[in-house]
């Protein structure tokens, strides 16, 4: 194993830091302020409900309160990711970076990018007062997270191509009338090795993704400030999820169902559907719903005027926020295992939004099926899509 630089990720501002650098104390102060505001908004919203209202009435789809709660859930999940990064010990990170698959010097580059990503996220989570307006938009500019994703993709592409090629050979071997069991076994083992290599690279670039999706528990194992704050954030996340889900059980099919929408066939136990309902698209909506409901009886629908992909911790605009906020609602709150997105792919996409989208689908493991009536996916969106169809 090659020698790896010790990973140092400090939550405090180092000497010589830029004037706008943000500390863990700043992040904690911002978190407490937001928690207080959301707690008050929940109490106010409940007080305005009629006496016979149910918890589900509080979080009705499309309501102002639900959108406010979803933005706070976004904030909490982003803060949780950042604190989990800060809580990784030097020894653990050194072990993660010890892969022989990394090119020479790449470990040092990853350490530097993690430090830059930590600083970027701290600024997103607790921007200085004079920068809140510009930073809250989050739809333009560079993104360290997007750069890290791109760097991983460039280093892992050859392995991913080998997996696809070997899978095609395996499918061909299975399709033959007289199957070669030794060949099939060999190809199966080759795929397992390649997938292990891909997981090893992913661990080096991103650290451990956790084992429980968006609801990973956290037990404090030391007295580091990041760990204490992380435990509080996880409790806040779970409480907010409980409110957003209401009392009714999450709606699902009776087991996984196979269905076809257009020419896309897939299986789903809990299907989320995002419909672009802008003027030019409305004529397609009713026939599409009929097509969906011929195979899936319990879809979760969300509507968006347009298909822009923008992302920020503060609202940008109803049109820009709608698609990603709907995906977060479907994947994190409702735990859907597949999303079908119908649009024309004719709106802008920010690096931050695409980075967030990658994390959402990587973490959930959900399939992402896209149907467009006009454009094909962009070069950066295409790798995130499980299957694409153009009308």
C-alpha positions as CSV (number, residue, x, y, z in Angstrom):
1,X,0.0,0.0,0.0
2,X,1.2,3.4,-0.9
3,X,1.9,6.0,1.7
4,X,-1.1,8.4,2.0
5,X,-1.0,11.9,3.5
6,X,-2.8,12.1,6.8
7,X,-6.3,13.5,6.2
8,X,-6.9,16.7,8.1
9,X,-10.3,18.2,8.1
10,X,-10.7,20.9,10.7
11,X,-14.0,22.6,11.5
12,X,-12.2,25.7,12.7
13,X,-10.7,28.4,10.5
14,X,-7.0,28.0,10.0
15,X,-4.6,30.8,10.3
16,X,-4.5,32.9,7.1
17,X,-8.0,31.9,6.2
18,X,-10.1,34.1,3.9
19,X,-12.1,36.9,5.7
20,X,-15.4,35.2,4.7
21,X,-14.4,31.7,6.1
22,X,-17.1,30.2,8.3
23,X,-16.5,28.2,11.5
24,X,-18.4,25.3,13.0
25,X,-19.7,27.7,15.6
26,X,-21.2,29.8,12.9
27,X,-22.9,26.8,11.4
28,X,-24.3,25.7,14.8
29,X,-25.7,29.2,15.3
30,X,-27.4,29.2,11.9
31,X,-28.8,25.8,12.6
32,X,-30.4,26.8,15.9
33,X,-31.8,29.9,14.4
34,X,-33.5,27.9,11.5
35,X,-34.7,25.3,14.0
36,X,-36.4,27.9,16.1
37,X,-38.1,29.5,13.0
38,X,-39.4,26.2,11.7
39,X,-40.6,25.1,15.1
40,X,-42.6,28.3,15.3
41,X,-44.0,27.9,11.8
42,X,-45.1,24.4,12.7
43,X,-46.9,25.7,15.8
44,X,-48.5,28.6,13.8
45,X,-49.7,26.3,11.0
46,X,-51.2,23.8,13.5
47,X,-53.0,26.6,15.3
48,X,-54.7,27.7,12.1
49,X,-56.1,24.3,11.3
50,X,-59.7,23.5,12.1
51,X,-60.4,21.5,15.2
52,X,-61.2,18.3,13.2
53,X,-58.1,18.5,11.1
54,X,-55.6,15.6,10.8
55,X,-51.8,15.7,10.7
56,X,-52.1,15.0,7.0
57,X,-54.0,18.3,6.5
58,X,-50.9,20.2,7.8
59,X,-48.6,18.8,5.1
60,X,-50.9,18.8,2.1
61,X,-49.0,18.5,-1.2
62,X,-48.3,21.9,-2.7
63,X,-49.1,23.8,0.5
64,X,-46.8,26.7,1.6
65,X,-46.0,24.9,4.8
66,X,-45.0,21.7,3.1
67,X,-42.6,23.6,0.8
68,X,-41.1,25.4,3.8
69,X,-40.7,22.1,5.6
70,X,-39.1,20.5,2.6
71,X,-36.5,23.4,2.3
72,X,-35.7,22.8,6.0
73,X,-35.3,19.1,5.3
74,X,-32.9,20.0,2.5
75,X,-30.9,22.1,4.9
76,X,-30.8,19.4,7.5
77,X,-29.7,16.7,5.1
78,X,-27.0,19.0,3.6
79,X,-25.8,19.8,7.1
80,X,-25.8,16.2,8.1
81,X,-23.7,15.2,5.1
82,X,-21.2,18.0,6.0
83,X,-21.0,17.0,9.6
84,X,-20.6,13.3,8.8
85,X,-17.6,14.4,6.7
86,X,-16.2,16.4,9.5
87,X,-16.7,13.5,12.0
88,X,-14.6,11.0,10.0
89,X,-11.3,10.3,11.9
90,X,-7.9,10.8,10.3
91,X,-7.2,7.0,10.6
92,X,-10.5,6.1,8.9
93,X,-9.9,8.6,6.1
94,X,-6.3,7.4,5.6
95,X,-7.6,3.8,5.2
96,X,-10.2,4.9,2.7
97,X,-7.6,6.7,0.6
98,X,-5.2,3.8,0.6
99,X,-6.5,2.3,-2.6
100,X,-4.0,1.1,-5.2
101,X,-6.6,2.1,-7.9
102,X,-5.9,5.8,-7.3
103,X,-3.3,7.3,-9.7
104,X,-0.1,8.7,-8.1
105,X,-0.8,11.9,-6.2
106,X,-4.6,11.6,-6.5
107,X,-4.9,11.0,-2.8
108,X,-3.4,14.4,-2.1
109,X,-5.7,16.0,-4.7
110,X,-8.8,14.4,-3.0
111,X,-7.7,15.7,0.4
112,X,-7.5,19.2,-1.0
113,X,-10.9,18.9,-2.7
114,X,-12.5,17.7,0.6
115,X,-11.0,20.7,2.4
116,X,-12.4,23.0,-0.4
117,X,-15.8,21.2,-0.2
118,X,-16.0,21.6,3.5
119,X,-15.4,25.3,3.2
120,X,-17.9,25.6,0.4
121,X,-20.6,23.8,2.4
122,X,-19.9,25.8,5.5
123,X,-20.5,29.0,3.4
124,X,-23.7,27.5,2.1
125,X,-24.9,26.6,5.5
126,X,-24.1,29.8,7.3
127,X,-23.3,32.6,4.7
128,X,-22.1,35.9,6.0
129,X,-25.0,38.4,6.1
130,X,-23.7,40.5,3.2
131,X,-23.4,37.4,1.0
132,X,-26.7,35.7,1.8
133,X,-28.6,37.0,-1.2
134,X,-26.1,36.0,-3.8
135,X,-25.2,32.7,-2.2
136,X,-28.8,31.7,-1.6
137,X,-29.5,31.5,-5.4
138,X,-27.2,28.6,-5.9
139,X,-27.9,28.4,-9.6
140,X,-24.7,29.7,-11.1
141,X,-21.0,29.4,-10.7
142,X,-18.7,26.5,-9.9
143,X,-19.3,23.7,-7.5
144,X,-16.5,21.8,-5.7
145,X,-18.9,18.8,-5.3
146,X,-19.6,18.8,-9.0
147,X,-15.9,18.9,-9.7
148,X,-15.3,16.0,-7.3
149,X,-18.1,14.0,-9.0
150,X,-16.5,14.7,-12.4
151,X,-13.1,13.7,-11.2
152,X,-14.5,10.4,-9.9
153,X,-16.3,9.7,-13.2
154,X,-13.2,10.3,-15.2
155,X,-11.2,7.9,-13.0
156,X,-13.9,5.2,-12.9
157,X,-15.1,5.3,-16.5
158,X,-12.9,2.5,-17.7
159,X,-14.2,0.2,-14.9
160,X,-17.8,1.2,-15.6
161,X,-17.3,0.4,-19.3
162,X,-15.7,-3.0,-18.5
163,X,-18.8,-3.8,-16.3
164,X,-21.2,-3.0,-19.1
165,X,-19.1,-5.0,-21.6
166,X,-18.9,-8.0,-19.4
167,X,-22.6,-7.8,-18.6
168,X,-23.4,-7.9,-22.3
169,X,-21.2,-11.0,-22.6
170,X,-23.0,-12.6,-19.7
171,X,-26.4,-11.8,-21.1
172,X,-25.4,-13.3,-24.4
173,X,-24.1,-16.4,-22.6
174,X,-27.4,-16.8,-20.8
175,X,-29.4,-16.4,-24.0
176,X,-27.8,-19.4,-25.7
177,X,-29.7,-22.7,-25.9
178,X,-26.7,-24.6,-24.6
179,X,-25.3,-22.6,-21.8
180,X,-21.6,-22.7,-20.9
181,X,-21.7,-22.9,-17.1
182,X,-17.9,-22.3,-16.7
183,X,-18.1,-19.2,-18.9
184,X,-21.1,-17.8,-17.0
185,X,-19.4,-18.4,-13.7
186,X,-16.2,-16.7,-14.9
187,X,-18.1,-13.7,-16.2
188,X,-20.1,-13.5,-12.9
189,X,-16.9,-13.4,-10.9
190,X,-15.3,-10.8,-13.2
191,X,-18.3,-8.5,-12.7
192,X,-18.1,-8.9,-8.9
193,X,-14.4,-8.0,-9.0
194,X,-15.1,-4.9,-11.2
195,X,-17.9,-3.8,-8.9
196,X,-15.7,-4.1,-5.9
197,X,-13.1,-1.9,-7.6
198,X,-15.8,0.7,-8.4
199,X,-16.9,0.7,-4.7
200,X,-13.2,1.0,-3.6
201,X,-12.8,4.1,-5.8
202,X,-16.1,5.6,-4.6
203,X,-15.0,5.1,-1.0
204,X,-11.8,7.0,-1.7
205,X,-13.5,9.9,-3.3
206,X,-16.6,10.2,-1.2
207,X,-16.1,8.3,2.0
208,X,-18.7,5.9,3.3
209,X,-22.3,6.6,2.1
210,X,-23.8,5.0,5.2
211,X,-26.1,2.0,5.2
212,X,-29.5,3.4,5.9
213,X,-30.1,5.8,3.1
214,X,-31.5,9.2,4.2
215,X,-32.2,8.0,7.7
216,X,-28.9,6.7,9.0
217,X,-28.7,6.8,12.8
218,X,-25.8,8.4,14.6
219,X,-24.4,7.6,18.0
220,X,-21.9,10.1,19.5
221,X,-18.6,8.2,20.0
222,X,-16.5,11.1,21.3
223,X,-16.6,14.7,22.4
224,X,-15.8,16.4,19.1
225,X,-18.1,19.4,18.6
226,X,-19.1,18.1,15.1
227,X,-20.3,14.9,16.6
228,X,-22.5,16.6,19.2
229,X,-24.1,18.8,16.6
230,X,-24.6,15.9,14.2
231,X,-26.5,13.9,16.8
232,X,-28.9,16.9,17.2
233,X,-29.3,17.3,13.5
234,X,-30.2,13.6,13.0
235,X,-32.9,14.0,15.7
236,X,-34.3,17.1,14.0
237,X,-34.3,15.3,10.6
238,X,-36.2,12.3,12.0
239,X,-38.8,14.6,13.7
240,X,-39.4,16.6,10.5
241,X,-39.7,13.5,8.4
242,X,-42.4,12.3,10.9
243,X,-44.3,15.5,10.4
244,X,-44.0,15.5,6.6
245,X,-45.3,11.9,6.4
246,X,-48.4,12.6,8.5
247,X,-50.3,9.7,10.0
248,X,-51.3,7.7,7.0
249,X,-49.0,4.8,6.0
250,X,-46.7,5.6,3.0
251,X,-48.6,4.6,-0.2
252,X,-47.2,1.6,-2.0
253,X,-48.2,-1.1,-4.5
254,X,-48.8,-4.6,-3.1
255,X,-45.3,-5.7,-3.8
256,X,-43.1,-4.7,-6.7
257,X,-45.0,-4.3,-9.9
258,X,-43.7,-4.4,-13.5
259,X,-45.1,-1.8,-15.7
260,X,-44.6,0.0,-19.0
261,X,-44.9,3.8,-19.6
262,X,-44.4,4.6,-23.2
263,X,-41.6,2.3,-24.3
264,X,-39.9,2.2,-20.8
265,X,-40.5,-1.0,-18.8
266,X,-39.4,-1.2,-15.2
267,X,-40.4,-2.5,-11.7
268,X,-41.5,-0.4,-8.8
269,X,-43.2,-0.8,-5.4
270,X,-43.6,2.9,-4.9
271,X,-43.5,5.1,-8.0
272,X,-43.0,8.8,-8.0
273,X,-44.0,10.8,-11.1
274,X,-43.0,14.4,-11.8
275,X,-45.0,16.1,-14.5
276,X,-44.0,19.3,-16.3
277,X,-47.3,21.1,-16.5
278,X,-46.2,24.2,-18.3
279,X,-48.5,25.4,-21.1
280,X,-47.0,23.5,-24.0
281,X,-47.1,20.2,-22.1
282,X,-50.7,20.1,-20.8
283,X,-52.1,18.2,-23.8
284,X,-49.9,15.2,-22.9
285,X,-50.8,15.0,-19.2
286,X,-54.1,13.1,-19.2
287,X,-53.1,10.4,-21.7
288,X,-49.8,10.0,-19.8
289,X,-51.6,9.5,-16.5
290,X,-53.9,7.0,-18.1
291,X,-50.9,5.1,-19.4
292,X,-49.2,5.2,-15.9
293,X,-52.3,4.1,-14.0
294,X,-52.9,1.1,-16.3
295,X,-49.9,-0.6,-14.6
296,X,-49.3,1.3,-11.4
297,X,-52.3,1.9,-9.1
298,X,-50.6,4.0,-6.4
299,X,-48.3,6.6,-8.1
300,X,-47.2,9.7,-6.2
301,X,-47.7,12.7,-8.5
302,X,-45.8,16.0,-8.3
303,X,-46.3,18.9,-10.7
304,X,-43.7,21.5,-11.9
305,X,-44.1,24.4,-14.3
306,X,-41.0,23.8,-16.3
307,X,-38.1,21.4,-15.8
308,X,-35.3,23.7,-14.6
309,X,-32.8,22.0,-12.3
310,X,-31.5,24.5,-9.8
311,X,-30.5,24.0,-6.2
312,X,-29.8,26.1,-3.2
313,X,-30.5,26.1,0.6
314,X,-32.8,29.1,0.2
315,X,-35.7,29.4,-2.3
316,X,-34.8,30.7,-5.7
317,X,-38.2,30.8,-7.6
318,X,-41.2,28.5,-7.8
319,X,-40.3,27.5,-11.3
320,X,-36.6,26.9,-10.6
321,X,-37.1,25.1,-7.3
322,X,-40.0,22.8,-8.3
323,X,-38.3,19.8,-9.9
324,X,-35.5,19.2,-7.4
325,X,-37.8,19.9,-4.5
326,X,-40.3,17.3,-5.8
327,X,-37.5,14.7,-6.3
328,X,-36.4,15.3,-2.7
329,X,-40.0,15.0,-1.4
330,X,-40.5,11.7,-3.4
331,X,-37.1,10.1,-2.5
332,X,-36.5,11.3,1.1
333,X,-39.9,11.7,2.5
334,X,-42.0,9.1,0.6
335,X,-39.2,6.7,0.0
336,X,-40.2,6.0,-3.7
337,X,-38.0,3.4,-5.4
338,X,-38.5,4.8,-8.9
339,X,-39.1,8.2,-10.4
340,X,-40.6,8.9,-13.8
341,X,-39.9,12.5,-15.0
342,X,-42.0,13.8,-17.9
343,X,-40.8,17.1,-19.5
344,X,-39.2,18.7,-22.6
345,X,-35.7,19.1,-20.9
346,X,-35.7,22.6,-22.3
347,X,-34.7,24.5,-19.1
348,X,-31.3,25.3,-17.5
349,X,-29.4,22.9,-15.2
350,X,-26.9,24.1,-12.6
351,X,-23.8,22.2,-11.5
352,X,-25.1,22.3,-7.9
353,X,-28.4,20.8,-8.9
354,X,-26.8,18.0,-10.8
355,X,-24.5,17.2,-7.9
356,X,-27.5,17.1,-5.6
357,X,-29.3,14.9,-8.0
358,X,-26.5,12.4,-8.1
359,X,-26.4,12.2,-4.4
360,X,-30.1,11.7,-4.1
361,X,-30.2,8.8,-6.6
362,X,-26.9,7.2,-5.3
363,X,-28.2,7.3,-1.7
364,X,-31.8,6.1,-2.5
365,X,-30.8,3.5,-5.1
366,X,-34.0,4.5,-6.9
367,X,-34.3,4.2,-10.7
368,X,-34.6,7.4,-12.7
369,X,-36.7,7.2,-15.9
370,X,-37.0,10.2,-18.1
371,X,-39.4,10.9,-21.0
372,X,-38.9,14.0,-23.0
373,X,-41.1,15.5,-25.8
374,X,-38.3,17.7,-27.1
375,X,-34.6,17.5,-26.0
376,X,-32.2,14.7,-25.1
377,X,-30.5,14.8,-21.7
378,X,-27.4,17.0,-21.4
379,X,-24.0,15.4,-21.2
380,X,-24.0,15.9,-17.4
381,X,-27.6,14.7,-16.8
382,X,-27.4,11.6,-19.0
383,X,-25.2,9.4,-16.6
384,X,-27.8,9.9,-13.8
385,X,-30.7,8.4,-15.9
386,X,-31.6,4.7,-15.7
387,X,-33.5,4.8,-19.0
388,X,-34.5,7.6,-21.4
389,X,-37.2,7.9,-24.0
390,X,-37.9,10.7,-26.5
391,X,-41.5,11.0,-27.8
